Every structure is written in structure tokens, then in C-alpha cells.
Amino acid sequence: MLFKKVLIAAAAFGVAAIATQTAADESHGKHETHAEMVMAGDLHIARPWTRAMLPGQKVGGGFLVITNKGAADDRLVAVSSPVTDRVEIHEMAVVDDVMRMRPLPDGIVIPAGETVELKPGGYHLMFMDVEKGFAEGDMVPVVLSFEKAGNVDLKLPAMPAGSRNMDHSKMHHGEKTN
């Protein structure tokens, strides 16, 4: 009987440890938001989020997943937001052992039948010259402009700044990666 009670206690401890680790992972940027999926034509837009900004930080990133369920390619051509006059579509890539970031003035193609993820270290939205930084819990409004699907209003929940915050001061903005 004592052995059974010890097993039950160990199982309960294990569940609590997993829940604690999951919460810790979420507080360090390893999370998924549970916002509703937004559909625009053949595009399904899911998991939008941004990070809270540190005091004095003037740039922020935006992240989401776009799935094209259609038979034709579409293109994310522009992004706007009332939080700043300038939001750019960016790409990060390692070239000659240096992480470089550059704007994509022609946007990002969303190929038919495929999914494109805007995430830290890859394609992402870049909020430039932000006057009032995003605080944890804020909902940052954006308008995504697609070539075929048109404009899509979306809100990005601001997650904790976390330890994986991108340091833009050491990156080369606007340089070609090829």
C-alpha cells in the first residue's frame, strides 16, 4: 500500500514538473499563442506574436505562420501598423559567418500549397522607430497586405521579452545576403 502511494505521489510530481517546465519554456519565448486562425481567401494566418520590448528599444519583431491552401502563389507585399510609421518585411541569414538582416522590398512569396513561417532568425516583420515599446500583454495591431488576398487586420500579442530577445545593434541592416 505504501509503495502505491509513493508511485501516485511520484506521478503527481512528474506532472507538476512537466507543467512547470512548460510554463518556464513559454516565459522564455518557446511558446505558441492560441489566437484564432485568420483566413483571407486561400491564406490561413496563425500563431501571431511579438515580444515585449526593453526600455529604450526602438525596434521590434513580429512573427506568424501563413499557409496558402490555394492553387496559386500569393505574396505578402506590405505591412502597416498604427504603432509606427514604418513596418518592414525582413529576412535574416548567415553569410560568411555573419548574421545579416535585410528588408525585402518585394515582400515574401507564399507558394501555393505551402506554409511560410515568420519567426526569429528567419523571415519576420520589423517594427522600426517605435515610440512606445510593446509591453507584455499588449495587442499590437497590424495590417498585412497581400497581392491576391488583400488586406488582413491582425493583432499580435506581446509575449515576455525572454532570454532569446534579438539584439539588433550587432546586425547589418539593409545589406544583401547574396
C-alpha positions, 0 to 999 in steps of 0.5 A: 500500500505504501509503495502505491502511494509513493508511485501516485505521489511520484506521478503527481510530481512528474506532472507538476514538473512537466507543467512547470517546465512548460510554463518556464519554456513559454516565459522564455519565448518557446511558446505558441499563442492560441489566437484564432486562425485568420483566413483571407481567401486561400491564406490561413494566418496563425500563431501571431506574436511579438515580444515585449520590448526593453526600455529604450528599444526602438525596434521590434519583431513580429512573427506568424505562420501563413499557409496558402491552401490555394492553387496559386502563389500569393505574396505578402507585399506590405505591412502597416501598423498604427504603432509606427510609421514604418513596418518592414518585411525582413529576412535574416541569414548567415553569410560568411559567418555573419548574421545579416538582416535585410528588408525585402522590398518585394515582400515574401512569396507564399507558394501555393500549397505551402506554409511560410513561417515568420519567426526569429532568425528567419523571415519576420516583420520589423517594427522600426522607430517605435515610440512606445515599446510593446509591453507584455500583454499588449495587442499590437495591431497590424495590417498585412497586405497581400497581392491576391488576398488583400488586406488582413487586420491582425493583432499580435500579442506581446509575449515576455521579452525572454532570454532569446530577445534579438539584439539588433545593434550587432546586425547589418541592416539593409545589406544583401545576403547574396 
